[in-house]
Amino acid sequence: MAEEETRGICVRDVAAADFITAYAEHLKNSDKFELPVWADLVKTSTTKELAPYGEDWYYIRAASVARKVYLRPGVGVGQLRKWYGSGYGPGVRSVHFKRANAGIIRSVLLQLENMKVTEPCASGGRRMTRVGQQDLDRIANALFNEANED
């Protein structure tokens, strides 16, 4: 019989929720990624009444943004605002779509750029650097191997 080829595991091969949780933990333990001082006060969208309750919400959003940039190179702040936006219509009013807060997304992208995970594209938006892609693939590979051991 032919030996099986070992193929590289990427972010697409693992569940999104598992990857985001693992990468958020990686960012939290990293000394290069810092929580902004305003993180406990800011709302994520105009449709929200309060700031998020979880204390790790900023790291989770950052991991989610990094995954989006990995999967769709060239994505910018405007497209991410649409992705994280939600409907708003209190009571019996009809629901209208509102975009998410751009300041949070921009600060996450700037911190990821300072960590050398993302870089600006020539045509606009952001894309993953080689180091960033290797970092995300390494975490995805660890998750994939952990899931296959069970």
Stockholm file with secondary structure:
# STOCKHOLM 1.0

chainA/1-150         MAEEETRGICVRDVAAADFITAYAEHLKNSDKFELPVWADLVKTSTTKELAPYGEDWYYIRAASVARKVYLRPGVGVGQLRKWYGSGYGPGVRSVHFKRANAGIIRSVLLQLENMKVTEPCASGGRRMTRVGQQDLDRIANALFNEANED
#=GR chainA/1-150 SS CCCCCCCCCCGGGSCHHHHHHHHHHHHHHCSSSCCCTTTTTCCSBTTCSSCCSCTTHHHHHHHHHHHHHHHSTTBCHHHHHHHHCEEECCTTSCCEEECBCHHHHHHHHHHHHHTTSEEECTTSSEEECHHHHHHHHHHHHHHHHHHHHC
#=GC SS_cons         CCCCCCCCCCGGGSCHHHHHHHHHHHHHHCSSSCCCTTTTTCCSBTTCSSCCSCTTHHHHHHHHHHHHHHHSTTBCHHHHHHHHCEEECCTTSCCEEECBCHHHHHHHHHHHHHTTSEEECTTSSEEECHHHHHHHHHHHHHHHHHHHHC
//
